[in-house]
Amino acid sequence: MAPMRVPHGVLLLLHSALFFPQLCTLRAQKSPFWYRTTNLSTTWVNNDSLPHAYGANATGSDSTIGVRTILLHANPAGFGPSFACGFSCTVACDAFLFSVFIVYRAGAGYIINPNNFSPQVVWAANRDRPVGQNATLQLTETGDLILRDTDGTPVWSADTSNKNVAVLRPPTDTLVIGQSLAEGMRLTANVSAVNDTQGVSLYLTVSADGLRAYADSHPPQLYYANLIWRPKPGDKNSTYLTFQNGSLAIFTSLTDLSKVISIPAARTAQSVQFMRLESDGHLRLYEWTNDGPTIVDDVMGMEKCKYPTACGDYGVCSDAGQCFCPLTAYFEQVDSRLPDLGCAPSTPLTCQSMQDHELFPLNNITYFNYIDTPALQGVSEESCKQACLKNCSCKAALFRYGNNSYYGSCYLPSDLLSLQIHEFVQYYNSSAYIKVQNIPKSPASASPKSPAESPPESPAVPKTSSRKRTLLGSALGVGFFVMFLAISLVLVVRKCKKEEEEEPVFHQVPGMPRIFSFKELKEATDNFSKKLGEGGFGSVFEGKINDEKVAIKRLDGIGQGKKEFLAEIETIGSIHHINLVKMIGFCAQKTHRLLVYEHMCHGSLDKWIFYKDQVSPLDWQTRRKIILDIARGLSYLHEDCRQKIAHLDIKPQNILLDEKFNAKVSDFGLAKLIDRDQSEVVTRMRGTPGYLAPEWLTSIITEKADIYSFGIVVTEIICGRKNLDHSQPEESIHLITLLQEKAKTNRLLDLVDSHMNDLQLHEAEIIEMMELAMWCLQCDSNRRPSMSTVVKVLEGAMGVETNLEYNFVATGTPIPSKDDCAGSFICSSCISFVRA
């Protein structure tokens, strides 16, 4: 029989995924290790006779996936990750999927044992209907693929001879480079990480206005949205998503609305990449490295508690990402060893006893999609609660309102997924009530006790003897009572003093991260032997807790430092963001005050831009990404919390870098919380000379002080030197003075770090970045952009303000007048103060 071409389908994916445009020819292949083609009228039986059959190893180092290959397309290099198709299974291998997967092929042609490099399933035909041992896959004479179960029952089929039919559409839970997701199509997550069958809980879909992710309840509940436009009635526009080479992009038929989303610094794939919607709701980008498939990015970029299955049904996700049950009298964990699995009502809700339903308020608790599509609008809080009590399927009443609790939005979910604690929501108030089933109590049957009868008269005794006994007994009783009161009073006083000494403020701080004893942290740091550096009000040491490296900050004294310590607890302990250093816990034992943070292996930014330890210079793309990370962290602090959080000490020493040079803002010891109804806050001067905004001298500041400091840091990153550098000639000590002069003469590139090897390739970008820095350095705080605006500029959504004042520095006295900020002092710090 003549060979036929298969322009779409399984074989096409095996080629296109490795960027091979040529098509496959179905013919016999002699090499046992290079079998990308086959003849028509071929049948494969799902058993160990297939080439390279490996079972899953539930206890192996990595792999829980077993594979039996049918076709293999080797990596062009002759070894490495290669695409194959065949039967795959998990753990017990009693249910199989016909699937496309990535395996690791050795140079000799063999597939390396999955226990060393776990196969990665990227598509499956029959997730909702697995087949058994000895199931068959047939390629018919006409080019049809037919999958049959062990008993011969057809399970799945596809016509590979029709070039207009793509067998691998729609995708399942994974995209490989070049694959698209059209409007209305879905990626649906697996049931779990070790179960490749299709779940019913989470899916990602392309809608007319962008990308959305839902928990598939009744009705579906939105947990993520990335929207690019708002369609108008009658618009003829199609939207689709494509996984490009190193980036994920949403496109519309209107090309000017195309958008690349959420993958940092679009990069060219160095090896096979794939993107998977996983059972926990995260969309993760993987790339195959020497260690196997490695996570490159968490595309949605949300905190754990934002995901609907973070803590399972009815579970509550704390600020530290820990799971617990609400109302422990009414709910219990599904599995006490696995709190992430959620909670279940101790007494299930029943519609036969709706009169025994009751709503309990949940303090400081909100919902992951609060609120997506409210069922009721313009109602009161009490009406919302009553509507839930009258609806048997309602599991909770979630209410949102502005200033008036008598007019708001009411959401009544029939499936209550993961809740979260301490969620700061802007511009509105919210409350949550959870429904429980009360058990009717039978009325008390006990009758009141009757008065006791009088005891019989005692025998007569002499009056004198009786009186003595009475007086002696009374004296002893009074003595013992006084002694008891005295001892109790001493114990209470001692206890109160001890509690006052050891815990003077921390009972005021709810929802704290893990509390460590001083002994634990002393052992973790090997008696504080490895010092990483100096921080605000103390030193930072490297430690190890449960084999995980941590950074432990020890305050050198309480006094004034105690206030800053509490500020750090109240801020970092209650907020989480990918660009803010995570606080793991703290110690407040006696006079000891310590904070435990995640460890950032590349240390602080100043080491890399001021070349302290003979480090290699950073290229432009890395510097640009660091700037964007800092901006996102500050934007979160300023605009995404219930209270504005001003850092007030932004400098390179407080920017930490992880192993991939992701930047995170650290050291909230000087943080000042600003209520949203306040535009200004009066505080004592603080921060670091060289980074202070001009308004500090008036003691009237806003979060715009951070934006000024950010402008200084951006300038230092670009120029590779400190703002105030006394090792320079006198005329060059102050970098911002030079920036002002170069800006006026259009010679900004004179200031750029000479160590930057790729300067000439990015001159236009660098100049634009310097202009952004100068926008942040405006002496009038009202002329500076917000941090969200800075982020938009860095993401390319808008341009830099062109009408800028170039007077950042002093020409006169060190005390500013109200009307002449620019001509009065060096905005980053008073020169007379610095030189003193």
Stockholm file with secondary structure:
# STOCKHOLM 1.0

chainA/1-836         MAPMRVPHGVLLLLHSALFFPQLCTLRAQKSPFWYRTTNLSTTWVNNDSLPHAYGANATGSDSTIGVRTILLHANPAGFGPSFACGFSCTVACDAFLFSVFIVYRAGAGYIINPNNFSPQVVWAANRDRPVGQNATLQLTETGDLILRDTDGTPVWSADTSNKNVAVLRPPTDTLVIGQSLAEGMRLTANVSAVNDTQGVSLYLTVSADGLRAYADSHPPQLYYANLIWRPKPGDKNSTYLTFQNGSLAIFTSLTDLSKVISIPAARTAQSVQFMRLESDGHLRLYEWTNDGPTIVDDVMGMEKCKYPTACGDYGVCSDAGQCFCPLTAYFEQVDSRLPDLGCAPSTPLTCQSMQDHELFPLNNITYFNYIDTPALQGVSEESCKQACLKNCSCKAALFRYGNNSYYGSCYLPSDLLSLQIHEFVQYYNSSAYIKVQNIPKSPASASPKSPAESPPESPAVPKTSSRKRTLLGSALGVGFFVMFLAISLVLVVRKCKKEEEEEPVFHQVPGMPRIFSFKELKEATDNFSKKLGEGGFGSVFEGKINDEKVAIKRLDGIGQGKKEFLAEIETIGSIHHINLVKMIGFCAQKTHRLLVYEHMCHGSLDKWIFYKDQVSPLDWQTRRKIILDIARGLSYLHEDCRQKIAHLDIKPQNILLDEKFNAKVSDFGLAKLIDRDQSEVVTRMRGTPGYLAPEWLTSIITEKADIYSFGIVVTEIICGRKNLDHSQPEESIHLITLLQEKAKTNRLLDLVDSHMNDLQLHEAEIIEMMELAMWCLQCDSNRRPSMSTVVKVLEGAMGVETNLEYNFVATGTPIPSKDDCAGSFICSSCISFVRA
#=GR chainA/1-836 SS CCCCEESSSHHHHHHHTTTCCSCEECCCCCCTTCCCCCCSSEEEESSTTSSSEECCCTTSSSCCEEEEEEEEECCTTSSEEEEEEEEEEETTCCSEEEEEEEEEECTTSCBCCTTTSCCEEEEESCTTSCBCTTCEEEECTTSEEEEECTTSCEEEEEESSCTTCCTTCSCCSEEETTCEEEBTCEEEEEEETTEEEEEEEEEEEEETTEEEEEECSSSCEEEEEEECCCCCTTCCCCEEEEEETTEEEEEESSGGGCEECSCSSCCCCSSCEEEEECTTSCEEEEEEETTEEEEEEETTCCCGGGSTTSSCTTCEECTTSCEECSSTTTEEESCTTCGGGCEEESSCCCGGGGGGEEEEECTTEEETTTTSSCSEEEECHHHHHHHHHTCTTCCEEEEEESSCTTSEEEECCSSCCCEEESCCCSSCEEEEEEEEECCCCCCCCCCCCCCCCCCCCCCCCCHHHHHHHHHHHHHHHHHHHHHHHHHHHHHHHHHHHHHHHHCSSGGGCCSCCEECCHHHHHHHTTTTTCEEEEETTEEEEEEEETTEEEEEEEESCSHHHHHHHHHHHHHHTTCCCTTBCCEEEEECSTTCCEEEEECCTTCBHHHHHTTTTCCCCCCHHHHHHHHHHHHHHHHHHHHSSSSEEECCCCSGGGEEECTTCCEEECCCTTCEEECTTCSCEECCCCSCTTSCCGGGGGTEECTHHHHHHHHHHHHHHHHTSCSBCTTSCGGGSBHHHHHHHHHHTTCGGGGSCTTCTTGGGGHHHHHHHHHHHHHHTCSSGGGSCCHHHHHHHHTTSSCCCSCCCCCCSCSSCSSCCSSCSTTTSCTTSCHHHHHC
#=GC SS_cons         CCCCEESSSHHHHHHHTTTCCSCEECCCCCCTTCCCCCCSSEEEESSTTSSSEECCCTTSSSCCEEEEEEEEECCTTSSEEEEEEEEEEETTCCSEEEEEEEEEECTTSCBCCTTTSCCEEEEESCTTSCBCTTCEEEECTTSEEEEECTTSCEEEEEESSCTTCCTTCSCCSEEETTCEEEBTCEEEEEEETTEEEEEEEEEEEEETTEEEEEECSSSCEEEEEEECCCCCTTCCCCEEEEEETTEEEEEESSGGGCEECSCSSCCCCSSCEEEEECTTSCEEEEEEETTEEEEEEETTCCCGGGSTTSSCTTCEECTTSCEECSSTTTEEESCTTCGGGCEEESSCCCGGGGGGEEEEECTTEEETTTTSSCSEEEECHHHHHHHHHTCTTCCEEEEEESSCTTSEEEECCSSCCCEEESCCCSSCEEEEEEEEECCCCCCCCCCCCCCCCCCCCCCCCCHHHHHHHHHHHHHHHHHHHHHHHHHHHHHHHHHHHHHHHHCSSGGGCCSCCEECCHHHHHHHTTTTTCEEEEETTEEEEEEEETTEEEEEEEESCSHHHHHHHHHHHHHHTTCCCTTBCCEEEEECSTTCCEEEEECCTTCBHHHHHTTTTCCCCCCHHHHHHHHHHHHHHHHHHHHSSSSEEECCCCSGGGEEECTTCCEEECCCTTCEEECTTCSCEECCCCSCTTSCCGGGGGTEECTHHHHHHHHHHHHHHHHTSCSBCTTSCGGGSBHHHHHHHHHHTTCGGGGSCTTCTTGGGGHHHHHHHHHHHHHHTCSSGGGSCCHHHHHHHHTTSSCCCSCCCCCCSCSSCSSCCSSCSTTTSCTTSCHHHHHC
//
